[in-house]
Amino acid sequence: MNHPENRSPSRDASLADRLFALLLYLLPHHLLSQAMYWLTRQQWAPLKDLLIKSAIRLYRVDMSLAEEPDPQRYPSFNAFFTRRLKAEARPLDDSDDSVISPVDGTVSQCGSIEGGRIFQAKGQEYDLAELLGDDVRWGEQFQDGEFATIYLSPRDYHRIHMPVAGSLQQMTHIPGRLFSVSPSTTRVVPRLFSRNERLVNLFQTEQGPMALIMVGAIFVASMDTVWAGTVAPSSRRISQWHYPEAPPNPVSLERGSEMGRFNMGSTVILLFPKGSIEWEPSMGPGSSVQMGSRIARRVG
C-alpha cells in the first residue's frame, strides 16, 4: 500500500490549529480530566439529564440505535456516553477473510509502517517503538507492518470490539500527556500518539500478533477493558500485565466481541505484521467506518 500522504494528502496546519495546540500545551490536562471524570458520573437527575439532553442535541445522537433509547433512564452522563447499541444496529461483515472495524469513527491515517515510523499527518510522524513503550520484542513483530488510526468523535459509539478473534498476551499502560486527538491537533502536535497516555493491548491471532491501542485524550480520564475494568494506575511509570493462554486466566475474544470502552472520545490505533492484511481501498484519511464493517482482508 502506498504511503497515506501519497494517496490523500492531509490539510496543512492553519493558524487556528496552532493557536489551539498552544492552548492545549498550557492547560492542566490531568486536572481537567479528573474534573470531567467527577462531573460525568454525577447521578443528580437535573444535572445528568441536562448534560445528556445537551449532548444529544449538540451532536445529533440517534437514540433509536441504543439498547436503551430513553435518555432519562441512564444513571449518569458516562452511562449514556458508553451506551450499548442494539445488536442489529451494527451487523458484522461475515466474510471469512474479513478484518472488521473495532469502532465507529473516522480514519485519520492508514497504511504501512516505514522504517519504524508511523505517519500521523503531513509533516508529522512518530516512532513505533515509542508508541509501544519501547517494548523491543513486540516492536520487532510490527516492523514494516500495517497500521490504521481511527478517531472517535463525541457523537460516535464508544465501545471497542475485536477486529479479528484473538488471545490476549499482554496489556501495557503507558502514562503521558492528554492532548486532544482531534484532526486539528494531529496536524500540529509532534509525536501526539506516542506522547499521550495509552493502553496497549497485544493479542495473538490467526494472522500473527495484533496490537489494539487505546489512546487517551483530554477529558478521557480512564479507559476500560472487559478483563480488567478501569485501567488507571496511579504510578507515572509504565505498568504491564501478562496473560498466559493456559488456565486459569486466559482471555480469548471472538471477532466482534466487546473488548473495552472509552469514557470520553479518543482514538484507536491498530497494528498488524507485514504481509498479514490488506486494507480496503475505501480506508483513506477522512473516511467514516462503523463497528463491524470490513476494513481489511486477511492474507497469507
N, C-alpha and C positions, 0 to 999 in steps of 0.2 A: 504494500500500500504506500502511496506517496505520502510525503510529509504533509501534515494538515495545512501548513502555510501555503503550500503549492496548490492545494485543492480549493481552499476557501479562506482567503486572507482575512485576518481579524481587523476590525476597525482600529485606527490609530487612537492612542490615548488623547483625550481632549483636556483642555484646561480644567473643566468641571471634574473630570476623573481625577486629576492631580490634586485639586483642592480637597475633594472628598477623601482621598487617600491620606493627605496631610492631617485632616481632622482625625482620621482613624488612628494615626500614629500617636496623637496626643491624648486620646480617650483612655480611661482605665478599663480595659477590656473585661477583665475577670470580675471587677466590682459591678459593672453594668450587667454582666451575665448572671451574677448571683442575685441581683435585684430582680431581674426578669424571671429567674427560677422561682423566687418567692411569689411574685405577682401572678404568674400563670398557674399556680397551684392553690390560689385562694378559692374557697368554696362559699363565700358570702354571695348569695344569689344575685343581688343587684349589680355587684361588680363583675362577677364572672359572666352574667348574661349580657351586660353591656359590651364586654370585651369580645365575646363570641359573635354577637349580632354585628358589631362594627367590622370584624374580620370578614364575615360572610358578605357584607355589603361592599367593603373596600376591594376584596379580592375576587368577588363574584363566584363564591364557592357553591357548587352544585350539591346540595344536601340530599337530593334524591338518590345519589350513589352510595350514601353512607348506610351502614348497617343500622344505625340509629339516626333517623332523619330529623328528629325533634331537637333543636339546639338547646332547649331548656333542660333536657334530660342528662346533659353532660355535667358531672360534678365540679369540673374546673375547666379553665381555658386549655390547659395542657391535654386533658382528656379529649376535648374537641379536636385539638390540633393533631393528635396522634390517632384520630378516629379510624376504626376499621371500616373497610368498604364491603358492600355486598359481594358475595362470591362471583356472581355473574357480571359484575362491573369490570373486572379485569381478567378475561379469559387468557389462558396460557397458550402460546403457539405450540402446536402438538407435533411439529416435525421432529423426527428422531435426532437430527443433527443441529437443532436449534440451541443457541445461547440467547436467553431472554433478558430483557431489561430488568434490573433489580428494583427500579424505582420509576415513578413519574418524574419527568424533569426535562431539561434542555441540555443537549450535548454542547459542552464547552469546547472540548477538543477530542480528537480520536485519531489514532494512527500507530506508528511504530516507535519504539524506544530506540534512539540512535546514540551510540557511544555512551550509554549510561545516562543520557539526558532525556527528559520528558518535556514536550512542548506545552507551554502554558498559554501564551498569547504572543502576538507579533512583538519580537524583541525580548521575550521573557521565556526562560527555561528554568528547570530545576533538576537536581540530581536524584537519580533513582535510589542510590544508597542512603542519602539523607532522608528521603521520604520514608524509607523502611526502618529508620532509626539506626542506620549503619550496621544492619544485620547482614554480614557478608555472605553467609550460607544461602539465605533466601534471595539476596540481591543477585547472586550469580545465576539463579534459575530464571530470572526475568530479563537478563541481558539480551538486548536486541529483540525483545518480545513485543507484545502489543498492549496498548493502554486505551482507556476511554475515561473521560472526565465528564460527569453528569451533574448539573446544577439543579437543586431543588428550590423553587421559589416558595414564598409563604402560602401560595394558593394550592400547591401540589400536595398529593397524598404523601405522608411522611413515614410510612413503614417501608422497610427494606427487605427484599426477598432474594432467594438464591438464583443466580443466572443459570447454573447447572447444579446437578447433585454433587455433594462434596462432604468430606470428613474433615472436621476442624483439627488442625495440627497445633496452631499457636495463635495467641492473641497478645498484642503488644499495645500498651497505652503510652503515647509519646506526648509529654506536656509541651506547651508552646503558647504562641500568641492566639488571639481570637479576632483576626481581621475579618471584615466582611468578605464573602466569597462571590459577591455579585460580579457580573461581567465587567463593570467599570473598574472594580478593584483588581481583577486579574490582569487587566491591561497595564497596571501601574506598579503594583507592589511586587518586587523581585522575590522569587522563590516562595510565593504565597503558600502553596500547599505543603511544602516541606518546612514551613515555619509555624503554621497553625497547629494547635492541639489536634491529635488524630488517634483513631483506634484502628490498628492494622490487624485484620483477620485473615489468617493464612490457611487455605484448605488444600487438600489433595483430592483431585477429581480424575475422571477417566482420561482427561486431556493433560494430566500432569498437575502441577501446582497452580493455584489461582489466589490472588490477593483481592480482597474486598475491603477497601479503606474508607472509613467514615471520617470525614474532615470536619472538625468543629469550626464555628464561626461566632461572631459577636452575637450575643443573646442565646447561643446554643450552650447552655450551662452544663449539659450532660448528654451522654449517648447511652442507649440501652441495647443489650443483646438478649436473645431468648435463653441463653445458657448461663448468663452471669448477672442479669438485671442491669441496674445502672452502674456504669463504669466511670468512676471519677476519683481516682486515688488522690489523696492529699499530698503525696510526695511529688516534688518537682523533678524527680528523676524518672527515667524510663522504667515501666513496670511490665513484666512479662509472665504469661501463663502458658503452660503446655498441656495438651490434651491427647493422651495416648488413645489409639484406636481400640485397644483391648478394654474389656470391662475393668472397673465398674463404671467409668465415667466417659465413655465415648460420646462425641457429638457428631452425629451424621444427619444431614439435612437433604431432603429431596429438592429437585428443581422446582422453583416457585414457592417453597416453604418460607415463611417469615423468619428472618434471622436477627432483626433488630429494628430500631427506630431512632429518629432524631426528635428531640424535644422542641426544636425550632428549625428553621430552614438551614440547609447546608449543601454539601457536595459529597458525592461518592466517586471514588476512583477504582477502576477495575484494571488488574494486570494479569496477562496470560503469557506463557512462554512462547518463544519464537516457533513459528510453524504450526501452532496448535489450533488457531482460529483464523477466520477471515471476516472482517467487518462488513456489514451490509452497505451497499453503495449509498443508502439514504443516511448513513451515520456521519453527516458532516456538521461542522460547527453551526450552532443555531437551530438544528433540527430538534423537534419535540419527540419524546418517547414516552410510552406508557408501560407500567409494570406488566410483564407477561408478553410484550411484543417482541418479535425477533429482531435482535441487533447484530447477530453474527452467526456464522455456521462453524461447527467443529470440523477440523480436518486432521488428516494423519491417522 
